[in-house]
Amino acid sequence: MSLTLLTLENLLDINEQIKKRALIDPRIEYTGSKDYPIKINELKKLIDLAPENRTVIEIAAYYLKNIILLQAFPDANHRTALTAKERFLEKNSYRFDYKAAEAYQFRKELYKPGIFIVPGIYKRTYKID
């Protein structure tokens, strides 16, 4: 099965759309664009090195992880990574049928206290001399 990978233009477009939304919605933040140029060459490498011989999920994880770690955009790197991952999956026949309220509730559930706690990690006591 041939997969459709993301392009440099896809990534630039995603980040630009986030930036445009920030201009019209004061709840969305986008800063630093004048002081921090986009790392085009690094993004090109990220696109060129995308693994073609992996599963759809592994490639989606590649985009998500590496866009975040690269920090190629002035702002919204995490949001760009999440959107890029979703766009890649959609290009490859995965569908996301959820409403904004459902996505918000899911996100709230992720951040509930204790959801990421490794058993016993907070029971340790540390002594600082």
Rosetta blueprint (number, residue, H / E / L):
1 M L
2 S L
3 L L
4 T L
5 L L
6 L L
7 T L
8 L H
9 E H
10 N H
11 L H
12 L H
13 D H
14 I H
15 N H
16 E H
17 Q H
18 I H
19 K H
20 K H
21 R H
22 A H
23 L H
24 I H
25 D L
26 P L
27 R L
28 I L
29 E L
30 Y L
31 T L
32 G L
33 S L
34 K L
35 D L
36 Y L
37 P L
38 I L
39 K L
40 I H
41 N H
42 E H
43 L H
44 K H
45 K H
46 L H
47 I H
48 D H
49 L L
50 A L
51 P L
52 E L
53 N L
54 R L
55 T L
56 V H
57 I H
58 E H
59 I H
60 A H
61 A H
62 Y H
63 Y H
64 L H
65 K H
66 N H
67 I H
68 I H
69 L H
70 L H
71 Q L
72 A L
73 F L
74 P L
75 D L
76 A L
77 N H
78 H H
79 R H
80 T H
81 A H
82 L H
83 T H
84 A H
85 K H
86 E H
87 R H
88 F H
89 L H
90 E H
91 K H
92 N L
93 S L
94 Y L
95 R L
96 F L
97 D L
98 Y L
99 K L
100 A H
101 A H
102 E H
103 A H
104 Y H
105 Q H
106 F H
107 R H
108 K H
109 E H
110 L H
111 Y L
112 K L
113 P L
114 G L
115 I L
116 F L
117 I L
118 V L
119 P L
120 G L
121 I H
122 Y H
123 K H
124 R L
125 T L
126 Y L
127 K L
128 I L
129 D L
